[in-house]
Amino acid sequence: MSVSVFHKAALSTLLPMHRLPVQLLCLVTMLSLSEELSTTEASPKRASTRRTILDDLLIDYDPKISPHYDEDIPTNVSVQIYIYSVDTFNEAAMEYSLTIFVRQKWHDARLSYSAYPIITEPLELDTKIMARVWVPDLYFTNEKRAAFHVVTVPNKLMHLYRNGTIFYSVRLSMTLSCMMNLHKYPFDTQICGITAESYSYTTDYLVFSWFDHRPIEYSDSLLIPQFKKQDTTALDCTKTYGEGDSGLIGVGNFTCIRASIVLERDIWYYVIQVYIPSTLIVILSWVSFWLDVDAIPARITLGVLTVLTLTTQSSSLRNTLPKVSYIKAIDVWMALCLGFVFSALLEFAFVNVLSRRKKNDPNVESKTGSEVDDIKQEDETCESKTSLTLVGRKRALCLDRVSRVLFPAVFSFLNIFYWLFYTVWL
């Protein structure tokens, strides 16, 4: 009896020892299953962590307050402008249109997520979340018209970094004013700017500055119509509005940055469209010098046609330019060409008067008897009472021969002087 009791006690102590490997096996199996589940659910957990970080950052965030509003230091915003295209230049309105990307970078300690070591990459925010984040009140002072691009979604970008640095980019199409000096037009060089300021914050709360590296960037495929880009300058233009002791509301120093783009006008468009056609019209007016003195209809038609053509060309040019009070280089050229064409018409009028002198001309009375007899004999053979005299006709032909050489020579000299004066000397 004692032996059986002893065996039962021994079996009861050995039974857990036999069950132990089974329990270990179950534990290992559960651990392996949990590892598989963790690998398959890694990305949802990571996305959930990003959403959690954003919710935690924005739960007490006030987008109406600047990052350092309660401190004694201003918020420094670095700005870069990427010029994608320059579309049009309008000299009459003194404006130009372009499409740009405005890139801004600043630090907001309220959005720092350094306490979350799980996420190391920057958070890319949706446009709907951007409305919940403070952005600088940057505006362009020389802007006339502007529009955001919203097709197919608003063209905005915002990246949030671990230390609270925010990178913000937006795409704009704008028409900016550019005060042009047109004295040398079309040999001019213009300086057009992009000026950005803060509208409501003084320099005590907000300061704009350019990127240290390449503050102004251009698209590789950028082509500016009628211009060649020469240089770009980025500078600070902080302004003071009002007087400090005048008691005006809103007086103070406001941050300002300006990008100046130096543009040299491409002359070849005007050479092809203006200078060569007007030169050919002037040369065409000289054809009347080679026509017969009696070809009155042909010479009148040629002279009037060239004058009207140049007048029309000059009027079309004036419609594309502003009504300024000074003389432009293109005005000098058109006046020069019009003067030569009109002079050719006057030359024909003078030649016609010389060739139509009657036989009672005082100059005829001073001739010798033989010459007078010849003239009288010629008058008797003509049917018209207003026949040309020999002396007047010779003078008319002589004047035409002189004009054939004098007009091209003077025009060539003035042409050379004009180009040297506006392209080299001035």
JOQUI-V343654 format. One line per field, one symbol per residue. psi: psi as a letter, one per 30 degrees, with the letter a starting at -180 (. if undefined). Layout:
psi->???
This chain:
psi->eeeeeeeeeeefffefeffeeeeeeeeeeeeeeeeeeeefgeeeeeeeeeeeeeeeefegkjffkleheglgklkkjkkkkjjekjelkjeefillklkljjkkklkjffgkhffjfekflkkjklfefefgkkllhkljegkeklklkgkflkilkkkkleggkkkkkkkkkljkkjjkjgegkgglkkjkljkklkefklfffkkkllkejifklkkfgkkkkglkkelkkklkhklkkakegfgkkgkakkkkkkkkjkkkkjfeefeefeeeeeeeeeeefffffflkefieeeeeeeeeeeeeeeeeeeeeeffgllilflklefeeeeeeeeeeeeeeeeeeeeeeeefgklfgkefefflleeeeeeeeeeeffkfkfhlkleeeeeeeeeeeeeefeeeeeeeeeeeeeeeeeffee.
